[in-house]
Amino acid sequence: METLPVWVLVIYYLFLLTSLLGILFSLFQKKFIGYSLVALLMLLTAPLMFLWIALGRAESFNEFEWLINQIGRGSIAAIYPVAGFLYLFFWWGLILKTKIKSTQVR
């Protein structure tokens, strides 16, 4: 069975860990509570759904190729992790935009 290169997995898990720490910090600071709670939900469920999708993949596909294949077939279970990760990117954009804006005001 094919799999993704190690460096891709390292970036993936670093993104998840960094997101978890950022979300917890944001919740601790009581900033963006609604966005952060949704981000936490996505952080916990999207990787699990991605793993569930990847477990059923064919021999000749890696995890990403199989995800794209299933999205092409219209699988809701495959669309959910992509939407979850896009939401995490949106959340990071919101946090970074606010941080940059507050830095420029000072």
C-alpha positions in Angstrom: 0.0 0.0 0.0 1.3 3.4 -0.9 1.6 6.1 1.7 2.5 9.8 1.8 6.2 10.9 2.3 7.3 11.4 5.8 7.9 15.1 5.4 4.2 15.6 4.4 3.1 13.7 7.5 5.4 15.8 9.7 4.0 19.0 8.3 0.4 17.7 8.7 0.9 16.7 12.4 2.8 19.9 13.2 -0.1 21.9 11.7 -2.6 19.9 13.9 -0.4 20.4 17.0 0.1 24.1 16.4 -3.6 24.5 15.7 -4.5 22.8 19.0 -2.1 25.0 20.9 -3.4 28.1 19.2 -7.0 27.2 19.8 -6.4 26.5 23.5 -4.5 29.7 23.9 -7.3 31.6 22.2 -9.9 30.0 24.4 -7.8 30.7 27.5 -7.5 34.4 26.4 -11.3 34.4 25.8 -10.9 35.7 22.3 -12.8 34.4 19.3 -14.6 31.9 21.5 -17.2 30.9 18.9 -14.7 30.6 16.1 -12.3 28.7 18.4 -14.9 26.2 19.6 -15.8 25.4 16.0 -12.1 25.1 15.1 -11.6 22.8 18.1 -14.6 20.6 16.9 -13.1 20.5 13.4 -9.6 19.8 14.7 -10.9 16.8 16.6 -13.3 15.4 14.0 -11.8 16.2 10.6 -8.6 14.1 11.1 -10.7 11.2 12.4 -12.9 11.3 9.3 -9.8 11.6 7.1 -8.4 8.5 8.8 -11.6 6.6 8.3 -11.7 7.5 4.6 -8.0 6.5 4.2 -8.4 3.1 5.8 -10.7 2.0 3.0 -8.4 3.1 0.2 -7.3 0.9 -2.7 -3.8 -0.6 -2.9 -2.6 1.8 -5.7 -3.6 5.0 -3.9 -2.0 7.1 -1.2 -4.2 8.9 1.4 -4.4 12.1 -0.6 -5.1 10.5 -3.9 -7.8 8.4 -2.4 -9.4 11.5 -0.7 -9.4 13.3 -4.1 -10.9 10.2 -5.7 -13.7 10.0 -3.1 -14.4 13.7 -3.4 -14.8 13.2 -7.2 -17.4 10.6 -6.4 -19.3 13.0 -4.2 -18.6 11.3 -0.9 -19.8 13.5 2.0 -17.4 11.7 4.3 -14.6 12.8 2.1 -15.8 16.4 1.7 -16.1 16.9 5.5 -12.3 16.7 6.3 -11.5 19.1 3.5 -14.1 21.5 4.8 -12.7 21.1 8.3 -9.1 21.8 7.2 -10.3 24.8 5.2 -12.0 26.1 8.3 -8.8 25.7 10.3 -7.0 27.8 7.6 -9.7 30.4 7.9 -9.4 30.4 11.7 -5.6 30.9 11.4 -6.2 33.7 8.9 -8.6 35.4 11.2 -6.2 35.1 14.2 -3.2 36.3 12.2 -5.1 39.2 10.6 -6.2 40.4 14.0 -2.7 40.0 15.4 -1.1 42.0 12.6 -3.8 44.7 12.8 -3.3 45.1 16.6 0.5 45.2 16.1 0.2 48.0 13.5 -2.0 50.2 15.7 0.6 50.3 18.5 
